């Protein structure tokens, strides 16, 4: 094992011990971080270690990180050691596929960005324990730089198995949900383009609807959004100079798939065949492609849905916003049906974000303050002084997280479409089996 890799392992252990054995503000910060990011029922030691290692590299203790505190407490470290530890601020968590087995490590691909890394365990014991891994295995772990070319496993890995496309797509979806702050960490250009796509969709939304906020019946809103998607797709084709007369057969031949598979993906994508044909031909011309985001059934069937659009928060769909407004506008809000239950839903539901609360506070400051004083049993609650802190108590981030409408890298778009095709083929086989089972046995 390389001397620098072995030294990295020693420093990582010293750093971990420093954090776990700390007292005072560092200990309090670790406890708060773990409480926020660990499920109370989670006893998986690898998951706990992953959270601790994330705190070590990304957590805050006052105005410093645990890494910085460790370096302050270790004045005798050589300059080489200090540089090594400082570079761990570039560590990141990812969902990796084992691409190649090396004598002393692995070639991994981060599925979120399709970037490849040479990653090695930082001690012989861990290397021996990992000898059972095979190419194609999927791992959730955190890696950190050791040299310009080599990385090390910074955390124990969580084994996800050898996943087919549908299950891999689900695993990536779970990663995006659970590690929102870690999306595209090693590819800032993808993250920038994803955020730009949110702003672009917001502008398209405003241009199409004439406003960044409106209320419509759910079925009508769903129809209008489909029209907007179709309009944007056609504009993208026109801008790319694509011939919309290209046939489905042309696409089938170019893609190397059969017609049924292409049509299945088309139907699931929610666009017509001609438009979907062009999507196949445009892949590779851009780093990112827009995902298909379906409205949930409760939104589609709602009598009234209020939708907000924002260049950072994205689109928010609220089937109860009109009821919330009516409650705040009533002479006695407590006489409104299920009033307190509705307020608690808005506090506890992760879909009701800080932006929505800001709109309510701006339009109904006095009424909202009175309601929250009662529901929270805090007579001294001040909307101006306490709202943000209260929303944080309910795990609502004050800054926007990348919305679902954001474009995704082309390789993920391809994976999701392939997963849809496989799922549809499985459903089709299941239906055929049921039909074959009819009649005399």
C-alpha positions in Angstrom: 0.0 0.0 0.0 1.3 3.5 -0.9 2.8 5.4 2.0 0.6 8.4 1.4 -2.6 6.3 1.3 -1.6 4.6 4.6 -0.9 8.0 6.1 -4.3 9.2 4.9 -5.9 6.3 6.7 -4.1 7.3 9.9 -5.1 10.9 9.6 -8.7 10.0 8.9 -8.8 7.8 12.0 -7.3 10.7 14.1 -9.8 13.1 12.6 -12.8 10.8 13.4 -11.5 10.2 17.0 -11.1 14.0 17.4 -14.7 14.6 16.5 -16.3 11.7 18.4 -14.3 12.4 21.6 -14.9 16.2 21.5 -16.8 18.1 24.1 -18.4 21.5 24.1 -19.7 23.2 20.9 -18.3 20.6 18.6 -20.1 17.8 20.4 -23.4 19.8 20.5 -23.1 20.5 16.7 -22.5 16.8 15.9 -25.4 15.7 18.0 -27.7 18.2 16.3 -26.5 17.2 12.9 -26.9 13.5 13.6 -30.4 14.1 15.0 -31.4 15.9 11.8 -30.0 13.5 9.3 -30.4 10.1 11.0 -33.7 8.3 11.2 -34.6 7.5 14.8 -35.1 3.9 13.9 -31.9 3.6 11.9 -29.3 1.3 13.6 -27.2 0.7 10.4 -23.7 1.5 11.5 -22.6 2.3 7.9 -25.3 4.8 7.6 -24.4 6.4 10.9 -20.7 6.6 9.9 -21.7 8.1 6.6 -23.6 10.9 8.4 -20.7 11.5 10.8 -18.2 11.7 7.9 -20.5 14.2 6.1 -20.6 16.3 9.3 -16.8 16.1 9.5 -16.4 17.6 6.0 -19.5 19.7 5.6 -20.7 20.5 9.1 -20.5 23.9 10.8 -19.3 24.6 14.4 -19.8 28.3 14.7 -18.0 29.7 11.6 -15.6 26.8 11.2 -15.8 23.2 9.9 -14.6 20.2 12.0 -11.7 19.9 9.5 -10.5 23.4 10.4 -10.9 22.8 14.1 -8.9 19.5 13.8 -6.0 21.3 12.0 -6.0 24.0 14.6 -5.6 21.4 17.3 -2.8 19.6 15.5 0.0 22.2 15.1 2.7 19.5 14.8 1.3 18.1 11.5 3.7 18.4 8.5 2.7 20.7 5.7 2.1 17.6 3.5 -0.3 16.2 6.1 -2.1 19.5 6.4 -2.5 19.8 2.6 -3.9 16.3 2.5 -6.5 17.0 5.2 -7.4 20.4 3.7 -8.2 18.7 0.4 -10.8 16.5 2.1 -13.1 19.4 1.9 -13.5 18.2 -1.8 -14.8 14.9 -0.6 -18.3 14.0 -1.8 -21.0 11.3 -1.4 -22.2 9.5 -4.5 -23.9 6.4 -5.9 -21.1 4.6 -7.6 -20.8 1.6 -9.9 -17.8 -0.7 -9.8 -16.4 -0.5 -13.3 -13.1 -2.3 -12.8 -11.3 -4.3 -10.1 -7.8 -3.1 -9.4 -5.1 -4.9 -7.4 -5.3 -2.3 -4.6 -8.7 -0.7 -5.3 -11.4 0.0 -7.8 -12.4 2.1 -10.8 -15.8 3.6 -9.9 -18.3 5.7 -11.8 -20.5 8.2 -10.1 -23.9 7.6 -11.6 -25.0 11.1 -10.9 -22.4 12.7 -13.1 -20.9 9.7 -15.1 -17.4 10.7 -13.9 -14.8 8.0 -13.2 -12.5 7.7 -10.2 -9.7 5.4 -9.1 -10.7 4.7 -5.4 -8.7 2.7 -2.9 -9.2 1.6 0.7 -6.8 3.4 3.1 -5.9 0.2 5.0 -5.2 -3.5 4.3 -8.1 -4.7 6.4 -10.7 -2.8 4.4 -9.1 -3.8 1.1 -9.4 -7.5 2.2 -13.1 -7.0 3.2 -13.9 -5.5 -0.2 -12.4 -8.3 -2.3 -15.9 -9.8 -2.8 -17.1 -6.8 -4.8 -17.8 -7.4 -8.5 -18.0 -5.2 -11.6 -21.5 -3.8 -11.8 -22.0 -3.6 -8.1 -23.6 -0.3 -6.9 -22.2 1.4 -3.7 -23.3 4.4 -1.7 -20.3 6.0 -0.2 -18.2 9.1 0.3 -14.8 9.4 -1.4 -12.0 11.9 -0.8 -8.9 12.9 -2.8 -5.5 11.6 -1.8 -3.5 12.7 -4.9 -4.3 14.3 -8.1 -5.3 11.0 -9.6 -6.3 8.7 -6.7 -9.1 8.9 -4.2 -9.8 6.9 -1.0 -13.0 5.5 0.6 -13.7 8.2 3.2 -16.6 6.3 4.6 -17.7 2.7 4.8 -19.8 1.8 1.8 -23.4 0.8 1.8 -23.9 -2.1 -0.7 -26.8 -1.7 -3.0 -26.2 -4.8 -5.1 -26.1 -5.4 -8.9 -29.2 -3.4 -10.0 -31.2 -3.6 -13.2 -32.2 -0.4 -14.8 -35.6 0.0 -13.1 -34.1 -0.6 -9.6 -31.1 1.6 -10.4 -33.4 4.4 -11.5 -35.2 4.0 -8.1 -31.9 4.1 -6.3 -30.9 7.3 -8.1 -34.3 8.8 -7.2 -33.8 8.0 -3.6 -30.3 9.5 -3.7 -31.7 12.7 -5.2 -34.3 12.8 -2.4 -32.0 12.0 0.5 -28.9 13.9 -0.6 -30.3 17.0 -2.2 -27.2 19.1 -1.2 -24.9 16.5 -2.9 -26.3 16.5 -6.4 -23.6 16.9 -9.0 -21.0 17.9 -6.4 -18.2 16.8 -8.6 -19.7 18.4 -11.7 -20.6 22.1 -10.9 -21.2 22.7 -14.6 -24.1 20.2 -14.5 -25.5 21.8 -11.3 -25.3 25.3 -12.9 -27.1 24.1 -16.0 -29.8 22.4 -13.9 -30.5 25.6 -12.0 -30.6 27.5 -15.3 -33.2 25.1 -16.6 -35.4 25.9 -13.6 -35.2 29.6 -14.3 -35.9 29.0 -18.0 -38.9 26.8 -17.2 -40.2 29.6 -14.9 -39.9 32.1 -17.6 -41.7 29.8 -20.1 -44.4 29.3 -17.5 -44.9 33.0 -17.0 -44.9 33.7 -20.7 -47.5 30.9 -21.3 -49.9 31.7 -18.4 -49.2 35.4 -18.1 -48.5 35.2 -14.4 -46.3 33.5 -11.9 -49.4 32.5 -9.8 -52.8 31.2 -10.8 -55.7 29.0 -9.6 -57.4 26.5 -11.9 -59.3 23.2 -11.6 -56.8 20.3 -11.4 -57.9 18.7 -14.7 -57.6 22.0 -16.6 -54.2 22.8 -15.1 -52.9 19.3 -16.1 -54.1 20.0 -19.6 -52.5 23.4 -19.8 -49.2 22.1 -18.5 -49.2 19.4 -21.2 -49.8 22.2 -23.8 -46.9 24.1 -22.3 -44.6 21.1 -22.5 -45.6 20.5 -26.1 -44.9 24.1 -26.9 -41.5 24.0 -25.3 -40.6 20.8 -27.0 -41.5 22.1 -30.5 -39.5 25.3 -29.8 -36.5 23.2 -28.8 -36.7 21.2 -32.0 -37.0 24.4 -34.1 -34.0 26.0 -32.3 -32.0 22.8 -33.0 -33.0 22.8 -36.6 -34.5 19.3 -36.4 -36.8 18.0 -39.1 -40.1 17.2 -37.5 -41.2 15.1 -40.5 -38.7 12.3 -39.5 -40.6 9.1 -39.1 -40.8 6.7 -36.1 -39.2 4.0 -38.3 -36.1 6.2 -38.8 -35.7 6.5 -35.1 -36.2 2.8 -34.5 -33.4 2.0 -36.9 -31.0 4.6 -35.4 -31.7 3.7 -31.8 -31.4 -0.1 -32.4 -34.6 -0.8 -30.5 -37.9 -2.3 -31.7 -40.9 -0.1 -32.4 -42.9 -1.3 -29.4 -40.1 -0.2 -27.0 -39.9 3.2 -28.5 -43.7 3.7 -28.4 -43.8 2.5 -24.8 -41.2 5.2 -23.8 -43.1 7.8 -25.8 -46.4 7.0 -24.1 -44.8 7.2 -20.6 -43.0 10.4 -21.5 -46.4 12.1 -22.1 -45.6 13.6 -25.5 -46.8 12.6 -29.0 -44.8 10.2 -31.2 -43.4 12.8 -33.6 -42.0 14.9 -30.8 -40.6 11.9 -29.0 -38.9 10.8 -32.2 -36.9 14.0 -32.2 -35.9 13.6 -28.5 -34.0 10.4 -29.5 -32.2 12.4 -32.2 -31.3 15.3 -29.9 -29.6 13.3 -27.2 -25.9 14.1 -27.0 -26.3 17.6 -28.3 -26.8 19.0 -24.7 -25.5 18.1 -21.3 -29.0 18.1 -19.8 -32.5 17.1 -20.8 -35.8 18.0 -19.1 -37.5 15.3 -17.1 -41.2 14.4 -17.4 -42.8 15.5 -14.1 -46.3 14.2 -13.6 -48.9 15.9 -11.4 -50.1 13.5 -8.6 -53.6 12.2 -8.9 -54.8 14.3 -5.9 -53.7 17.4 -7.8 -55.2 16.4 -11.2 -58.6 15.6 -9.5 -58.7 18.7 -7.2 -61.5 21.2 -7.6 -59.1 24.1 -7.3 -55.3 24.1 -7.5 -53.1 27.2 -6.9 -49.8 27.0 -8.6 -46.8 29.3 -7.9 -43.8 29.6 -10.1 -40.4 30.9 -9.1 -37.0 30.9 -10.8 -35.3 29.1 -7.9 -38.1 27.3 -6.0 -39.7 26.0 -9.2 -43.4 25.2 -9.4 -45.5 24.5 -6.3 -49.0 23.0 -6.6 -51.4 23.5 -3.7 -54.9 22.0 -3.8 -55.7 23.6 -0.4 -54.3 27.1 -0.8 -57.7 28.6 -1.4 -59.0 27.0 1.8 -56.1 28.4 3.7 -56.8 31.8 2.3 -60.5 31.5 3.2 -59.5 30.5 6.8 -57.3 33.6 7.2 -60.0 35.9 5.7 -62.8 34.5 8.0 -63.9 36.6 11.0 -63.3 33.6 13.3 -60.7 31.3 11.7 -61.3 28.6 14.4 -64.9 28.1 13.1 -63.6 27.1 9.7 -63.7 23.3 9.1 -60.5 21.5 10.1 -58.7 24.8 10.4 -56.0 23.7 12.9 -55.4 20.5 11.0 -54.8 22.5 7.8 -52.3 24.8 9.5 -50.4 21.8 11.0 -50.4 20.2 7.5 -48.8 23.3 6.1 -46.2 23.3 8.9 -45.4 19.6 8.6 -45.7 18.9 4.9 -42.3 19.2 3.2 -44.0 20.3 -0.1 -45.2 23.5 1.6 -41.9 25.3 1.6 -40.6 28.6 3.0 -41.6 30.5 -0.2 -45.3 29.6 0.3 -45.2 30.8 3.9 -43.6 34.0 2.8 -46.5 34.6 0.4 -49.0 34.0 3.2 -47.1 36.3 5.6 -46.9 39.1 3.0 -50.6 38.9 2.2 -52.1 38.1 5.7 -49.5 39.2 8.3 -51.8 40.0 11.2 -54.1 37.0 10.6 -51.3 34.5 10.1 -49.5 35.7 13.3 -52.7 35.2 15.3 -53.3 31.7 13.9 -49.7 30.6 14.6 -49.9 31.9 18.1 -52.8 29.7 18.8 -51.8 26.6 16.9 -48.3 26.6 18.3 -49.4 27.7 21.7 -47.0 30.5 21.7 -48.8 33.7 22.7 -45.6 35.8 22.2 -45.0 34.5 18.6 -43.9 37.3 16.3 -44.3 36.8 12.6 -41.4 39.1 11.7 -39.0 37.7 14.3 -40.0 34.1 14.7 -41.3 32.7 11.4 -38.1 31.6 9.8 -36.8 29.9 13.0 -40.2 28.2 13.4 -40.2 26.9 9.9 -36.7 25.5 10.4 -38.0 23.6 13.5 -40.3 21.9 11.0 -37.3 21.0 8.8 -38.1 23.5 6.1 -34.9 24.8 4.4 -34.7 28.5 4.1 -32.9 28.3 0.7 -34.4 26.5 -2.3 -33.3 23.0 -3.2 -33.0 21.9 -6.8 -36.6 21.3 -7.9 -37.9 18.2 -9.7 -38.5 20.2 -12.8 -34.7 20.7 -13.2 -33.1 19.1 -16.2 -31.0 16.0 -15.7 -27.8 14.8 -17.4 -28.3 13.0 -20.6 -27.1 9.6 -19.3 -29.7 9.8 -16.5 -32.4 10.7 -18.9 -31.4 7.7 -21.0 -31.4 5.4 -17.9 -34.9 6.6 -16.8 -36.3 6.1 -20.3 -34.8 2.6 -20.6 -36.2 1.8 -17.1 -39.6 2.8 -18.3 -39.3 0.6 -21.3 -38.3 -2.4 -19.2 -41.2 -1.8 -16.8 -43.7 -1.6 -19.6 -42.4 -4.8 -21.2 -42.8 -6.6 -17.8 -46.4 -5.3 -17.5 -47.1 -6.4 -21.1 -45.8 -9.9 -20.4 -47.9 -10.0 -17.2 -51.0 -9.1 -19.2 -50.2 -11.7 -21.8 -49.8 -14.4 -19.2 -53.2 -13.6 -17.7 -54.8 -13.8 -21.1 -53.1 -17.1 -21.9 -54.5 -18.5 -18.6 -58.1 -18.2 -19.7 -60.2 -21.2 -20.8 -59.9 -24.9 -19.9 -56.7 -26.0 -18.0 
